[in-house]
Amino acid sequence: MAMVDTGGLRMHVQRLGPGDDRPATATVVLVHGLLTDSLASYYFTVAPPFAAAGLDVVMYDLRGHGRSGRPASGYTLDDGIDDLEALLDALEVRGPLHLVGNSYGGTVAFGYAARHPERAASVCLIESEPATASWAAKLGGILDRVTRELAHNEADALAWITAHRGHNTARLAKGAARLARETTLARDIPASRVLTEDRIRAVRCPVLGVYGGDSDLALLAPWLGSLLPDCRTVVVPGHEHSVLVEAAGVVGEQVLSLIRRASAGSQEASAPVPEASTPAQDPSAPGHAGAGAAVAR
């Protein structure tokens, strides 16, 4: 475990490399989702294979999550992007980055790419989307429900979760309730500054969207493809919002394919990808399911 002081926040970071004294071929930054999520959802799924493939893997706990500091306020999307900027500076990570974000983490990753297009080599959105007015309204509804059901009726909610989802999920939900109760997160995120379609179009690097076939977010595929100059989407049948932990093999291979293509700097990487939505087969051995997935997007 490493704790990094970014100047205003202590952040928990884990970094994996290829080992065997091999130099890393590129840096990939993994950003997790809200409330019940942490860097563990990557550590137990795709991070080790990424490191074995020769990548410098940086993953961290968002503010208020995992082992990172939990200030009472400062939870807008811009605050999250600022935290990522400060962390990369503290780690002295230079050069173009491959950004991977799950759920809300994808919104942070895309926001960073929109702010610093020169530093984004590629972006992968796992069950995620750029920040728009509709995104903010949807997050507002989800966080309001979490606040009411968990923070205000915690005992009953946790009893139901324990009975239907198990003790580990109830433990994660208890932490989410504390976060919603003790910070301004539920108010800050829906009030975040969002991106215009022109700002979204300005992200020129290769973008990959990975969605569960049974998730409502899979409907975003045509919209993303219509806005982004180099965008490909993959739908994994039989999965919903937890596709990262439930189908880690498929997700990891798709991300590695994106990184290889973007790193090659070939004509393929600079030309729009014609295909719209590509179904992916479920792996025979799904990823580690113990890490937990985000309840909020």
Stockholm file with secondary structure:
# STOCKHOLM 1.0

chainA/1-297         MAMVDTGGLRMHVQRLGPGDDRPATATVVLVHGLLTDSLASYYFTVAPPFAAAGLDVVMYDLRGHGRSGRPASGYTLDDGIDDLEALLDALEVRGPLHLVGNSYGGTVAFGYAARHPERAASVCLIESEPATASWAAKLGGILDRVTRELAHNEADALAWITAHRGHNTARLAKGAARLARETTLARDIPASRVLTEDRIRAVRCPVLGVYGGDSDLALLAPWLGSLLPDCRTVVVPGHEHSVLVEAAGVVGEQVLSLIRRASAGSQEASAPVPEASTPAQDPSAPGHAGAGAAVAR
#=GR chainA/1-297 SS CEEEECSSCEEEEEEECCCTTCCCSEEEEEECCBTTCCTHHHHTTTHHHHHHTTEEEEEECCTTSTTSCCCSSCCSHHHHHHHHHHHHHHTTCCSCEEEEEETHHHHHHHHHHHHCGGGEEEEEEESCCCCCHHHHHHHHHHHHHHIIIIISSHHHHHHHHHHHHCHHHHHHHHHHHHHHHHSSHHHHTTTSCCCCHHHHHTCCSCEEEEEETTSGGGGGHHHHHHHCSSEEEEEETTCCTTHHHHSHHHHHHHHHHHHHHHHHTCHHHHSCCCCCEEECCCCSSCCCCSSCCCSBC
#=GC SS_cons         CEEEECSSCEEEEEEECCCTTCCCSEEEEEECCBTTCCTHHHHTTTHHHHHHTTEEEEEECCTTSTTSCCCSSCCSHHHHHHHHHHHHHHTTCCSCEEEEEETHHHHHHHHHHHHCGGGEEEEEEESCCCCCHHHHHHHHHHHHHHIIIIISSHHHHHHHHHHHHCHHHHHHHHHHHHHHHHSSHHHHTTTSCCCCHHHHHTCCSCEEEEEETTSGGGGGHHHHHHHCSSEEEEEETTCCTTHHHHSHHHHHHHHHHHHHHHHHTCHHHHSCCCCCEEECCCCSSCCCCSSCCCSBC
//
